[in-house]
Amino acid sequence: MISYTTTKRFWTTHEVALLERLYPDLATVDVAACLGRPLSAVHGKAKALGVKKNQVFWASPLSGRFDGVQGQATRFQKRKRG
């Protein structure tokens, strides 16, 4: 039988300050790598602190959002009624 031991690592004030500074502007995966924390831990702590991505991030290509044109050629076409 395999036994896994996990220890809860508490957030330091330095890590929290870094999270609050970096999270709004960077991809979460980059923030997690910088902090040496799992992605889920970064998401959870940001939510608990009320830290959100800013509008500049959501408008950037890093957010992964469609710009209304990207991928248009491969989308389902609307049916013509008639």
Order of alpha helices (4+ residues) and beta strands (2+ residues): alpha-alpha-alpha-alpha
